[in-house]
Amino acid sequence: MTPDFGLAGYVQTADPARAKRIARGLRCGVVVLNGAVRAPGSPFGGMKHSGNGREGGRWGLEEFLEVKAVSGWP
């Protein structure tokens, strides 16, 4: 059964290859490996019913931006 929420996941293992494999497979917005501290400015947010928005870093700012296409700029 797949969980409906995906805010954060935590992986504890001494095997770096296994940690990477599990982290890639988790469907959550934040994965912490072996108790590491998130870097300043890194994005925070969830997936699925935890929401798709992001806070922090470039991804958090992009929530407030709008894309504009301009053709034929002089």
All heavy atoms as TSV, in Angstrom:
chain	resi	resn	atom	element	x	y	z
A	1	MET	N	N	0.841	-1.185	0.000
A	1	MET	CA	C	0.000	0.000	0.000
A	1	MET	C	C	0.883	1.244	0.000
A	1	MET	O	O	1.807	1.366	0.791
A	1	MET	CB	C	-0.897	-0.029	1.230
A	1	MET	CG	C	-1.816	1.130	1.319
A	1	MET	SD	S	-2.921	0.901	2.731
A	1	MET	CE	C	-3.794	2.406	2.643
A	2	THR	N	N	0.604	2.165	-0.878
A	2	THR	CA	C	1.363	3.410	-0.986
A	2	THR	C	C	0.738	4.467	-0.085
A	2	THR	O	O	-0.466	4.685	-0.149
A	2	THR	CB	C	1.363	3.915	-2.441
A	2	THR	OG1	O	1.898	2.893	-3.266
A	2	THR	CG2	C	2.205	5.157	-2.581
A	3	PRO	N	N	1.544	5.144	0.750
A	3	PRO	CA	C	1.000	6.209	1.600
A	3	PRO	C	C	0.421	7.346	0.763
A	3	PRO	O	O	0.882	7.615	-0.341
A	3	PRO	CB	C	2.198	6.684	2.401
A	3	PRO	CG	C	3.241	5.641	2.244
A	3	PRO	CD	C	2.962	4.927	0.970
A	4	ASP	N	N	-0.586	8.025	1.314
A	4	ASP	CA	C	-1.207	9.155	0.629
A	4	ASP	C	C	-0.420	10.444	0.791
A	4	ASP	O	O	-0.673	11.416	0.098
A	4	ASP	CB	C	-2.620	9.376	1.160
A	4	ASP	CG	C	-3.564	8.252	0.777
A	4	ASP	OD1	O	-3.318	7.583	-0.240
A	4	ASP	OD2	O	-4.550	8.041	1.500
A	5	PHE	N	N	0.499	10.466	1.751
A	5	PHE	CA	C	1.241	11.681	2.043
A	5	PHE	C	C	2.722	11.471	1.767
A	5	PHE	O	O	3.201	10.352	1.765
A	5	PHE	CB	C	1.037	12.107	3.505
A	5	PHE	CG	C	-0.391	12.454	3.793
A	5	PHE	CD1	C	-1.281	11.492	4.227
A	5	PHE	CD2	C	-0.848	13.741	3.601
A	5	PHE	CE1	C	-2.607	11.800	4.476
A	5	PHE	CE2	C	-2.168	14.064	3.840
A	5	PHE	CZ	C	-3.050	13.092	4.281
A	6	GLY	N	N	3.449	12.548	1.540
A	6	GLY	CA	C	4.871	12.435	1.245
A	6	GLY	C	C	5.626	13.699	1.587
A	6	GLY	O	O	6.224	14.323	0.728
A	7	LEU	N	N	5.599	14.090	2.862
A	7	LEU	CA	C	6.313	15.300	3.245
A	7	LEU	C	C	7.802	15.027	3.398
A	7	LEU	O	O	8.628	15.693	2.782
A	7	LEU	CB	C	5.756	15.878	4.544
A	7	LEU	CG	C	6.357	17.207	4.988
A	7	LEU	CD1	C	6.182	18.275	3.914
A	7	LEU	CD2	C	5.715	17.650	6.290
A	8	ALA	N	N	8.168	14.037	4.215
A	8	ALA	CA	C	9.584	13.775	4.461
A	8	ALA	C	C	9.821	12.288	4.695
A	8	ALA	O	O	8.942	11.574	5.167
A	8	ALA	CB	C	10.066	14.571	5.665
A	9	GLY	N	N	11.025	11.843	4.348
A	9	GLY	CA	C	11.443	10.474	4.594
A	9	GLY	C	C	12.836	10.474	5.202
A	9	GLY	O	O	13.635	11.376	4.949
A	10	TYR	N	N	13.106	9.482	6.017
A	10	TYR	CA	C	14.391	9.383	6.700
A	10	TYR	C	C	14.978	8.009	6.440
A	10	TYR	O	O	14.292	7.000	6.570
A	10	TYR	CB	C	14.208	9.614	8.202
A	10	TYR	CG	C	13.662	10.987	8.498
A	10	TYR	CD1	C	12.300	11.239	8.473
A	10	TYR	CD2	C	14.522	12.043	8.740
A	10	TYR	CE1	C	11.796	12.506	8.713
A	10	TYR	CE2	C	14.027	13.325	8.983
A	10	TYR	CZ	C	12.666	13.539	8.971
A	10	TYR	OH	O	12.180	14.789	9.193
A	11	VAL	N	N	16.247	7.971	6.060
A	11	VAL	CA	C	16.926	6.709	5.755
A	11	VAL	C	C	18.160	6.601	6.644
A	11	VAL	O	O	18.975	7.525	6.694
A	11	VAL	CB	C	17.343	6.654	4.265
A	11	VAL	CG1	C	18.091	5.368	3.961
A	11	VAL	CG2	C	16.141	6.809	3.356
A	12	GLN	N	N	18.291	5.482	7.333
A	12	GLN	CA	C	19.465	5.213	8.164
A	12	GLN	C	C	20.110	3.931	7.651
A	12	GLN	O	O	19.489	2.862	7.677
A	12	GLN	CB	C	19.059	5.005	9.627
A	12	GLN	CG	C	18.528	6.228	10.317
A	12	GLN	CD	C	19.581	7.248	10.629
A	12	GLN	OE1	O	19.354	8.425	10.421
A	12	GLN	NE2	N	20.723	6.849	11.108
A	13	THR	N	N	21.330	4.004	7.154
A	13	THR	CA	C	22.067	2.840	6.694
A	13	THR	C	C	23.549	3.187	6.592
A	13	THR	O	O	23.901	4.343	6.356
A	13	THR	CB	C	21.555	2.319	5.335
A	13	THR	OG1	O	22.311	1.172	4.952
A	13	THR	CG2	C	21.630	3.369	4.250
A	14	ALA	N	N	24.395	2.178	6.759
A	14	ALA	CA	C	25.836	2.382	6.614
A	14	ALA	C	C	26.288	2.192	5.172
A	14	ALA	O	O	27.438	2.463	4.837
A	14	ALA	CB	C	26.590	1.410	7.525
A	15	ASP	N	N	25.394	1.760	4.313
A	15	ASP	CA	C	25.713	1.476	2.912
A	15	ASP	C	C	25.309	2.665	2.036
A	15	ASP	O	O	24.119	2.870	1.771
A	15	ASP	CB	C	24.968	0.215	2.476
A	15	ASP	CG	C	25.275	-0.207	1.052
A	15	ASP	OD1	O	25.882	0.574	0.297
A	15	ASP	OD2	O	24.893	-1.335	0.701
A	16	PRO	N	N	26.276	3.480	1.560
A	16	PRO	CA	C	25.947	4.669	0.759
A	16	PRO	C	C	25.156	4.347	-0.512
A	16	PRO	O	O	24.257	5.089	-0.884
A	16	PRO	CB	C	27.305	5.267	0.412
A	16	PRO	CG	C	28.251	4.722	1.423
A	16	PRO	CD	C	27.722	3.379	1.792
A	17	ALA	N	N	25.472	3.251	-1.176
A	17	ALA	CA	C	24.745	2.894	-2.404
A	17	ALA	C	C	23.289	2.581	-2.085
A	17	ALA	O	O	22.379	2.968	-2.826
A	17	ALA	CB	C	25.416	1.700	-3.078
A	18	ARG	N	N	23.060	1.896	-0.985
A	18	ARG	CA	C	21.686	1.567	-0.586
A	18	ARG	C	C	20.929	2.839	-0.206
A	18	ARG	O	O	19.757	2.989	-0.552
A	18	ARG	CB	C	21.696	0.594	0.587
A	18	ARG	CG	C	20.326	0.148	0.983
A	18	ARG	CD	C	20.380	-0.910	2.052
A	18	ARG	NE	N	19.051	-1.465	2.236
A	18	ARG	CZ	C	18.662	-2.083	3.309
A	18	ARG	NH1	N	19.496	-2.290	4.306
A	18	ARG	NH2	N	17.436	-2.536	3.401
A	19	ALA	N	N	21.586	3.761	0.491
A	19	ALA	CA	C	20.950	5.026	0.871
A	19	ALA	C	C	20.484	5.786	-0.371
A	19	ALA	O	O	19.355	6.274	-0.419
A	19	ALA	CB	C	21.923	5.879	1.687
A	20	LYS	N	N	21.342	5.876	-1.383
A	20	LYS	CA	C	20.971	6.567	-2.621
A	20	LYS	C	C	19.817	5.872	-3.323
A	20	LYS	O	O	18.895	6.521	-3.813
A	20	LYS	CB	C	22.170	6.647	-3.563
A	20	LYS	CG	C	23.244	7.597	-3.102
A	20	LYS	CD	C	24.408	7.591	-4.073
A	20	LYS	CE	C	25.526	8.478	-3.622
A	20	LYS	NZ	N	26.662	8.458	-4.544
A	21	ARG	N	N	19.867	4.553	-3.387
A	21	ARG	CA	C	18.808	3.790	-4.068
A	21	ARG	C	C	17.461	3.995	-3.377
A	21	ARG	O	O	16.447	4.249	-4.029
A	21	ARG	CB	C	19.187	2.311	-4.090
A	21	ARG	CG	C	18.249	1.451	-4.897
A	21	ARG	CD	C	18.701	-0.005	-4.988
A	21	ARG	NE	N	18.638	-0.659	-3.667
A	21	ARG	CZ	C	19.693	-1.053	-2.963
A	21	ARG	NH1	N	20.920	-0.855	-3.418
A	21	ARG	NH2	N	19.549	-1.639	-1.795
A	22	ILE	N	N	17.453	3.935	-2.063
A	22	ILE	CA	C	16.198	4.110	-1.325
A	22	ILE	C	C	15.699	5.548	-1.454
A	22	ILE	O	O	14.508	5.784	-1.673
A	22	ILE	CB	C	16.389	3.717	0.147
A	22	ILE	CG1	C	16.614	2.208	0.246
A	22	ILE	CG2	C	15.185	4.124	0.983
A	22	ILE	CD1	C	17.020	1.721	1.614
A	23	ALA	N	N	16.606	6.531	-1.336
A	23	ALA	CA	C	16.213	7.940	-1.439
A	23	ALA	C	C	15.574	8.237	-2.791
A	23	ALA	O	O	14.582	8.957	-2.868
A	23	ALA	CB	C	17.421	8.839	-1.211
A	24	ARG	N	N	16.134	7.676	-3.865
A	24	ARG	CA	C	15.551	7.896	-5.202
A	24	ARG	C	C	14.151	7.309	-5.313
A	24	ARG	O	O	13.310	7.833	-6.024
A	24	ARG	CB	C	16.446	7.273	-6.266
A	24	ARG	CG	C	17.675	8.069	-6.557
A	24	ARG	CD	C	18.425	7.475	-7.753
A	24	ARG	NE	N	19.721	8.100	-7.893
A	24	ARG	CZ	C	20.881	7.498	-7.653
A	24	ARG	NH1	N	20.910	6.229	-7.279
A	24	ARG	NH2	N	22.003	8.147	-7.794
A	25	GLY	N	N	13.900	6.218	-4.611
A	25	GLY	CA	C	12.610	5.547	-4.704
A	25	GLY	C	C	11.518	6.127	-3.827
A	25	GLY	O	O	10.341	5.865	-4.048
A	26	LEU	N	N	11.887	6.928	-2.830
A	26	LEU	CA	C	10.887	7.515	-1.939
A	26	LEU	C	C	10.133	8.630	-2.643
A	26	LEU	O	O	10.731	9.481	-3.297
A	26	LEU	CB	C	11.555	8.062	-0.674
A	26	LEU	CG	C	12.117	7.030	0.280
A	26	LEU	CD1	C	12.893	7.715	1.403
A	26	LEU	CD2	C	11.010	6.167	0.863
A	27	ARG	N	N	8.812	8.642	-2.500
A	27	ARG	CA	C	7.981	9.697	-3.100
A	27	ARG	C	C	7.633	10.708	-2.015
A	27	ARG	O	O	6.529	10.711	-1.473
A	27	ARG	CB	C	6.710	9.091	-3.698
A	27	ARG	CG	C	6.937	8.160	-4.864
A	27	ARG	CD	C	7.126	8.872	-6.179
A	27	ARG	NE	N	5.943	9.667	-6.467
A	27	ARG	CZ	C	6.005	10.878	-6.991
A	27	ARG	NH1	N	7.149	11.421	-7.298
A	27	ARG	NH2	N	4.903	11.546	-7.219
A	28	CYS	N	N	8.632	11.525	-1.660
A	28	CYS	CA	C	8.415	12.572	-0.670
A	28	CYS	C	C	9.278	13.775	-1.040
A	28	CYS	O	O	10.236	13.652	-1.792
A	28	CYS	CB	C	8.704	12.069	0.744
A	28	CYS	SG	S	10.297	11.332	0.965
A	29	GLY	N	N	8.926	14.930	-0.497
A	29	GLY	CA	C	9.601	16.160	-0.877
A	29	GLY	C	C	10.973	16.347	-0.274
A	29	GLY	O	O	11.805	17.051	-0.823
A	30	VAL	N	N	11.233	15.738	0.874
A	30	VAL	CA	C	12.516	15.868	1.559
A	30	VAL	C	C	12.956	14.485	2.008
A	30	VAL	O	O	12.158	13.736	2.576
A	30	VAL	CB	C	12.406	16.793	2.793
A	30	VAL	CG1	C	13.707	16.830	3.569
A	30	VAL	CG2	C	11.987	18.184	2.386
A	31	VAL	N	N	14.204	14.138	1.760
A	31	VAL	CA	C	14.769	12.883	2.257
A	31	VAL	C	C	16.031	13.232	3.038
A	31	VAL	O	O	16.906	13.932	2.538
A	31	VAL	CB	C	15.114	11.908	1.110
A	31	VAL	CG1	C	15.738	10.639	1.665
A	31	VAL	CG2	C	13.876	11.575	0.291
A	32	VAL	N	N	16.107	12.740	4.270
A	32	VAL	CA	C	17.265	12.962	5.125
A	32	VAL	C	C	18.010	11.641	5.248
A	32	VAL	O	O	17.434	10.640	5.651
A	32	VAL	CB	C	16.834	13.477	6.511
A	32	VAL	CG1	C	18.040	13.619	7.426
A	32	VAL	CG2	C	16.094	14.796	6.383
A	33	LEU	N	N	19.286	11.643	4.874
A	33	LEU	CA	C	20.111	10.439	4.953
A	33	LEU	C	C	20.973	10.482	6.210
A	33	LEU	O	O	21.729	11.431	6.411
A	33	LEU	CB	C	21.007	10.319	3.721
A	33	LEU	CG	C	20.303	10.298	2.370
A	33	LEU	CD1	C	21.326	10.217	1.247
A	33	LEU	CD2	C	19.324	9.149	2.291
A	34	ASN	N	N	20.845	9.469	7.029
A	34	ASN	CA	C	21.680	9.301	8.226
A	34	ASN	C	C	21.728	10.538	9.121
A	34	ASN	O	O	22.776	10.908	9.640
A	34	ASN	CB	C	23.097	8.873	7.825
A	34	ASN	CG	C	23.094	7.525	7.140
A	34	ASN	OD1	O	22.338	6.635	7.515
A	34	ASN	ND2	N	23.925	7.366	6.133
A	35	GLY	N	N	20.597	11.199	9.285
A	35	GLY	CA	C	20.499	12.326	10.208
A	35	GLY	C	C	21.170	13.604	9.745
A	35	GLY	O	O	21.410	14.504	10.548
A	36	ALA	N	N	21.482	13.716	8.466
A	36	ALA	CA	C	22.138	14.924	7.940
A	36	ALA	C	C	21.243	16.144	8.141
A	36	ALA	O	O	20.019	16.044	8.186
A	36	ALA	CB	C	22.447	14.750	6.457
A	37	VAL	N	N	21.863	17.298	8.257
A	37	VAL	CA	C	21.140	18.563	8.402
A	37	VAL	C	C	20.922	19.153	7.014
A	37	VAL	O	O	21.825	19.142	6.178
A	37	VAL	CB	C	21.949	19.546	9.277
A	37	VAL	CG1	C	21.252	20.884	9.392
A	37	VAL	CG2	C	22.180	18.944	10.653
A	38	ARG	N	N	19.711	19.656	6.757
A	38	ARG	CA	C	19.447	20.289	5.463
A	38	ARG	C	C	20.310	21.528	5.307
A	38	ARG	O	O	20.476	22.302	6.234
A	38	ARG	CB	C	17.972	20.694	5.344
A	38	ARG	CG	C	17.038	19.549	5.184
A	38	ARG	CD	C	15.589	19.953	4.888
A	38	ARG	NE	N	15.078	21.052	5.666
A	38	ARG	CZ	C	14.694	22.217	5.149
A	38	ARG	NH1	N	14.761	22.434	3.862
A	38	ARG	NH2	N	14.232	23.174	5.911
A	39	ALA	N	N	20.834	21.715	4.117
A	39	ALA	CA	C	21.664	22.880	3.821
A	39	ALA	C	C	20.809	24.146	3.841
A	39	ALA	O	O	19.642	24.114	3.449
A	39	ALA	CB	C	22.316	22.718	2.453
A	40	PRO	N	N	21.363	25.278	4.284
A	40	PRO	CA	C	20.614	26.534	4.250
A	40	PRO	C	C	20.164	26.852	2.823
A	40	PRO	O	O	20.926	26.691	1.877
A	40	PRO	CB	C	21.629	27.571	4.731
A	40	PRO	CG	C	22.656	26.797	5.477
A	40	PRO	CD	C	22.704	25.440	4.827
A	41	GLY	N	N	18.921	27.255	2.681
A	41	GLY	CA	C	18.394	27.602	1.365
A	41	GLY	C	C	17.895	26.424	0.562
A	41	GLY	O	O	17.417	26.592	-0.548
A	42	SER	N	N	17.981	25.217	1.104
A	42	SER	CA	C	17.479	24.071	0.352
A	42	SER	C	C	15.956	24.073	0.401
A	42	SER	O	O	15.354	24.542	1.371
A	42	SER	CB	C	18.044	22.760	0.909
A	42	SER	OG	O	17.650	22.563	2.246
A	43	PRO	N	N	15.308	23.572	-0.638
A	43	PRO	CA	C	13.853	23.619	-0.691
A	43	PRO	C	C	13.210	22.678	0.326
A	43	PRO	O	O	13.780	21.659	0.685
A	43	PRO	CB	C	13.530	23.172	-2.117
A	43	PRO	CG	C	14.687	22.332	-2.510
A	43	PRO	CD	C	15.871	22.923	-1.817
A	44	PHE	N	N	12.019	23.043	0.780
A	44	PHE	CA	C	11.254	22.203	1.682
A	44	PHE	C	C	9.828	22.163	1.188
A	44	PHE	O	O	9.248	23.186	0.872
A	44	PHE	CB	C	11.285	22.757	3.110
A	44	PHE	CG	C	10.490	21.923	4.075
A	44	PHE	CD1	C	11.034	20.778	4.607
A	44	PHE	CD2	C	9.199	22.272	4.408
A	44	PHE	CE1	C	10.308	19.986	5.482
A	44	PHE	CE2	C	8.464	21.501	5.280
A	44	PHE	CZ	C	9.018	20.349	5.820
A	45	GLY	N	N	9.255	20.993	1.087
A	45	GLY	CA	C	7.880	20.836	0.648
A	45	GLY	C	C	7.586	19.368	0.448
A	45	GLY	O	O	8.456	18.520	0.631
A	46	GLY	N	N	6.360	19.048	0.089
A	46	GLY	CA	C	5.946	17.659	0.003
A	46	GLY	C	C	5.518	17.214	-1.368
A	46	GLY	O	O	5.687	17.928	-2.355
A	47	MET	N	N	4.965	16.013	-1.397
A	47	MET	CA	C	4.378	15.419	-2.599
A	47	MET	C	C	3.043	14.808	-2.216
A	47	MET	O	O	2.744	14.654	-1.033
A	47	MET	CB	C	5.286	14.327	-3.169
A	47	MET	CG	C	6.576	14.812	-3.738
A	47	MET	SD	S	7.476	13.430	-4.461
A	47	MET	CE	C	8.869	14.285	-5.116
A	48	LYS	N	N	2.271	14.458	-3.201
A	48	LYS	CA	C	0.961	13.832	-3.012
A	48	LYS	C	C	0.071	14.744	-2.161
A	48	LYS	O	O	0.044	15.945	-2.396
A	48	LYS	CB	C	1.116	12.437	-2.429
A	48	LYS	CG	C	1.960	11.527	-3.328
A	48	LYS	CD	C	2.089	10.164	-2.767
A	48	LYS	CE	C	3.307	10.083	-1.896
A	48	LYS	NZ	N	3.648	8.758	-1.457
A	49	HIS	N	N	-0.623	14.210	-1.152
A	49	HIS	CA	C	-1.522	15.028	-0.336
A	49	HIS	C	C	-0.789	15.966	0.613
A	49	HIS	O	O	-1.412	16.773	1.295
A	49	HIS	CB	C	-2.492	14.142	0.458
A	49	HIS	CG	C	-3.563	13.544	-0.387
A	49	HIS	ND1	N	-3.754	12.194	-0.486
A	49	HIS	CD2	C	-4.470	14.110	-1.206
A	49	HIS	CE1	C	-4.733	11.947	-1.320
A	49	HIS	NE2	N	-5.191	13.101	-1.770
A	50	SER	N	N	0.519	15.877	0.670
A	50	SER	CA	C	1.289	16.828	1.477
A	50	SER	C	C	1.499	18.140	0.737
A	50	SER	O	O	2.060	19.078	1.279
A	50	SER	CB	C	2.659	16.231	1.849
A	50	SER	OG	O	2.503	15.173	2.750
A	51	GLY	N	N	1.085	18.200	-0.509
A	51	GLY	CA	C	1.194	19.426	-1.301
A	51	GLY	C	C	2.435	19.429	-2.165
A	51	GLY	O	O	3.402	18.732	-1.889
A	52	ASN	N	N	2.396	20.211	-3.227
A	52	ASN	CA	C	3.513	20.273	-4.159
A	52	ASN	C	C	4.301	21.569	-4.056
A	52	ASN	O	O	5.259	21.752	-4.771
A	52	ASN	CB	C	3.016	20.117	-5.602
A	52	ASN	CG	C	2.563	18.711	-5.881
A	52	ASN	OD1	O	3.138	17.759	-5.375
A	52	ASN	ND2	N	1.517	18.574	-6.669
A	53	GLY	N	N	3.908	22.485	-3.195
A	53	GLY	CA	C	4.610	23.755	-3.068
A	53	GLY	C	C	5.970	23.580	-2.423
A	53	GLY	O	O	6.258	22.587	-1.772
A	54	ARG	N	N	6.825	24.558	-2.596
A	54	ARG	CA	C	8.162	24.538	-2.019
A	54	ARG	C	C	8.411	25.837	-1.276
A	54	ARG	O	O	7.946	26.902	-1.679
A	54	ARG	CB	C	9.244	24.376	-3.097
A	54	ARG	CG	C	9.226	23.033	-3.783
A	54	ARG	CD	C	9.708	21.939	-2.844
A	54	ARG	NE	N	9.615	20.633	-3.450
A	54	ARG	CZ	C	8.587	19.811	-3.320
A	54	ARG	NH1	N	7.542	20.179	-2.627
A	54	ARG	NH2	N	8.587	18.636	-3.878
A	55	GLU	N	N	9.162	25.738	-0.205
A	55	GLU	CA	C	9.631	26.906	0.539
A	55	GLU	C	C	11.148	26.850	0.536
A	55	GLU	O	O	11.731	25.785	0.620
A	55	GLU	CB	C	9.138	26.870	1.981
A	55	GLU	CG	C	7.646	26.957	2.127
A	55	GLU	CD	C	7.209	26.845	3.575
A	55	GLU	OE1	O	8.079	26.804	4.470
A	55	GLU	OE2	O	6.003	26.783	3.810
A	56	GLY	N	N	11.776	27.996	0.463
A	56	GLY	CA	C	13.226	28.053	0.547
A	56	GLY	C	C	13.904	27.920	-0.798
A	56	GLY	O	O	13.431	27.226	-1.690
A	57	GLY	N	N	15.013	28.603	-0.944
A	57	GLY	CA	C	15.822	28.500	-2.158
A	57	GLY	C	C	15.119	29.008	-3.397
A	57	GLY	O	O	14.085	29.667	-3.345
A	58	ARG	N	N	15.697	28.708	-4.531
A	58	ARG	CA	C	15.166	29.142	-5.825
A	58	ARG	C	C	13.755	28.616	-6.052
A	58	ARG	O	O	12.896	29.305	-6.587
A	58	ARG	CB	C	16.095	28.644	-6.926
A	58	ARG	CG	C	15.708	29.124	-8.309
A	58	ARG	CD	C	16.559	28.506	-9.371
A	58	ARG	NE	N	16.046	27.168	-9.627
A	58	ARG	CZ	C	16.686	26.233	-10.290
A	58	ARG	NH1	N	17.880	26.462	-10.757
A	58	ARG	NH2	N	16.154	25.060	-10.486
A	59	TRP	N	N	13.492	27.380	-5.624
A	59	TRP	CA	C	12.188	26.757	-5.858
A	59	TRP	C	C	11.091	27.486	-5.100
A	59	TRP	O	O	9.977	27.600	-5.572
A	59	TRP	CB	C	12.240	25.289	-5.486
A	59	TRP	CG	C	13.204	24.542	-6.329
A	59	TRP	CD1	C	12.956	23.945	-7.536
A	59	TRP	CD2	C	14.585	24.334	-6.072
A	59	TRP	NE1	N	14.102	23.381	-8.032
A	59	TRP	CE2	C	15.127	23.603	-7.146
A	59	TRP	CE3	C	15.433	24.689	-5.041
A	59	TRP	CZ2	C	16.456	23.229	-7.207
A	59	TRP	CZ3	C	16.751	24.310	-5.101
A	59	TRP	CH2	C	17.255	23.592	-6.170
A	60	GLY	N	N	11.395	27.974	-3.913
A	60	GLY	CA	C	10.416	28.741	-3.148
A	60	GLY	C	C	10.092	30.063	-3.809
A	60	GLY	O	O	8.943	30.505	-3.815
A	61	LEU	N	N	11.106	30.712	-4.374
A	61	LEU	CA	C	10.875	31.980	-5.067
A	61	LEU	C	C	10.066	31.785	-6.339
A	61	LEU	O	O	9.246	32.633	-6.697
A	61	LEU	CB	C	12.207	32.656	-5.403
A	61	LEU	CG	C	12.994	33.177	-4.215
A	61	LEU	CD1	C	14.362	33.669	-4.673
A	61	LEU	CD2	C	12.238	34.281	-3.513
A	62	GLU	N	N	10.274	30.683	-7.026
A	62	GLU	CA	C	9.565	30.447	-8.284
A	62	GLU	C	C	8.056	30.322	-8.082
A	62	GLU	O	O	7.291	30.528	-9.011
A	62	GLU	CB	C	10.126	29.213	-8.982
A	62	GLU	CG	C	11.484	29.481	-9.594
A	62	GLU	CD	C	12.081	28.281	-10.307
A	62	GLU	OE1	O	11.444	27.211	-10.315
A	62	GLU	OE2	O	13.179	28.427	-10.845
A	63	GLU	N	N	7.627	30.026	-6.864
A	63	GLU	CA	C	6.189	29.978	-6.579
A	63	GLU	C	C	5.529	31.339	-6.807
A	63	GLU	O	O	4.337	31.421	-7.050
A	63	GLU	CB	C	5.953	29.548	-5.130
A	63	GLU	CG	C	6.342	28.126	-4.838
A	63	GLU	CD	C	5.354	27.125	-5.417
A	63	GLU	OE1	O	4.138	27.410	-5.421
A	63	GLU	OE2	O	5.815	26.076	-5.874
A	64	PHE	N	N	6.312	32.424	-6.699
A	64	PHE	CA	C	5.772	33.774	-6.810
A	64	PHE	C	C	6.024	34.409	-8.169
A	64	PHE	O	O	5.679	35.562	-8.381
A	64	PHE	CB	C	6.377	34.662	-5.712
A	64	PHE	CG	C	6.039	34.190	-4.333
A	64	PHE	CD1	C	6.934	33.420	-3.620
A	64	PHE	CD2	C	4.814	34.489	-3.760
A	64	PHE	CE1	C	6.636	32.961	-2.350
A	64	PHE	CE2	C	4.492	34.038	-2.493
A	64	PHE	CZ	C	5.407	33.277	-1.782
A	65	LEU	N	N	6.663	33.689	-9.079
A	65	LEU	CA	C	7.000	34.241	-10.388
A	65	LEU	C	C	6.020	33.767	-11.451
A	65	LEU	O	O	5.426	32.703	-11.334
A	65	LEU	CB	C	8.423	33.816	-10.781
A	65	LEU	CG	C	9.532	34.236	-9.824
A	65	LEU	CD1	C	10.865	33.694	-10.310
A	65	LEU	CD2	C	9.584	35.740	-9.683
A	66	GLU	N	N	5.886	34.559	-12.501
A	66	GLU	CA	C	5.079	34.168	-13.635
A	66	GLU	C	C	5.951	34.218	-14.877
A	66	GLU	O	O	6.823	35.062	-15.003
A	66	GLU	CB	C	3.881	35.105	-13.786
A	66	GLU	CG	C	2.985	35.076	-12.583
A	66	GLU	CD	C	1.553	35.375	-12.919
A	66	GLU	OE1	O	1.201	35.344	-14.103
A	66	GLU	OE2	O	0.799	35.625	-11.979
A	67	VAL	N	N	5.703	33.301	-15.781
A	67	VAL	CA	C	6.507	33.194	-17.015
A	67	VAL	C	C	5.869	34.072	-18.086
A	67	VAL	O	O	4.658	34.099	-18.228
A	67	VAL	CB	C	6.570	31.727	-17.483
A	67	VAL	CG1	C	7.311	31.629	-18.791
A	67	VAL	CG2	C	7.221	30.878	-16.415
A	68	LYS	N	N	6.737	34.764	-18.831
A	68	LYS	CA	C	6.260	35.589	-19.937
A	68	LYS	C	C	7.118	35.312	-21.146
A	68	LYS	O	O	8.349	35.279	-21.047
A	68	LYS	CB	C	6.354	37.071	-19.568
A	68	LYS	CG	C	5.908	37.997	-20.706
A	68	LYS	CD	C	6.235	39.449	-20.422
A	68	LYS	CE	C	5.352	39.955	-19.322
A	68	LYS	NZ	N	5.474	41.413	-19.130
A	69	ALA	N	N	6.521	35.084	-22.297
A	69	ALA	CA	C	7.236	34.905	-23.544
A	69	ALA	C	C	7.088	36.192	-24.365
A	69	ALA	O	O	5.986	36.704	-24.512
A	69	ALA	CB	C	6.688	33.732	-24.325
A	70	VAL	N	N	8.213	36.723	-24.863
A	70	VAL	CA	C	8.185	37.919	-25.697
A	70	VAL	C	C	8.844	37.579	-27.019
A	70	VAL	O	O	9.992	37.172	-27.054
A	70	VAL	CB	C	8.949	39.092	-25.016
A	70	VAL	CG1	C	8.928	40.315	-25.910
A	70	VAL	CG2	C	8.354	39.392	-23.654
A	71	SER	N	N	8.100	37.738	-28.104
A	71	SER	CA	C	8.634	37.459	-29.440
A	71	SER	C	C	8.950	38.775	-30.153
A	71	SER	O	O	8.197	39.738	-30.023
A	71	SER	CB	C	7.615	36.680	-30.272
A	71	SER	OG	O	7.365	35.441	-29.666
A	72	GLY	N	N	10.057	38.815	-30.898
A	72	GLY	CA	C	10.403	39.999	-31.692
A	72	GLY	C	C	10.943	41.154	-30.863
A	72	GLY	O	O	10.741	42.313	-31.218
A	73	TRP	N	N	11.597	40.878	-29.764
A	73	TRP	CA	C	12.186	41.943	-28.914
A	73	TRP	C	C	13.170	42.768	-29.743
A	73	TRP	O	O	14.031	42.223	-30.398
A	73	TRP	CB	C	12.891	41.280	-27.740
A	73	TRP	CG	C	13.287	42.239	-26.647
A	73	TRP	CD1	C	14.473	42.852	-26.528
A	73	TRP	CD2	C	12.496	42.659	-25.555
A	73	TRP	NE1	N	14.489	43.647	-25.407
A	73	TRP	CE2	C	13.268	43.549	-24.775
A	73	TRP	CE3	C	11.186	42.408	-25.150
A	73	TRP	CZ2	C	12.795	44.168	-23.627
A	73	TRP	CZ3	C	10.726	43.017	-24.001
A	73	TRP	CH2	C	11.526	43.892	-23.258
A	74	PRO	N	N	13.036	44.116	-29.746
A	74	PRO	CA	C	13.917	44.935	-30.590
A	74	PRO	C	C	15.349	44.969	-30.097
A	74	PRO	O	O	15.633	44.876	-28.954
A	74	PRO	CB	C	13.298	46.328	-30.506
A	74	PRO	CG	C	12.416	46.344	-29.315
A	74	PRO	CD	C	12.070	44.911	-29.024
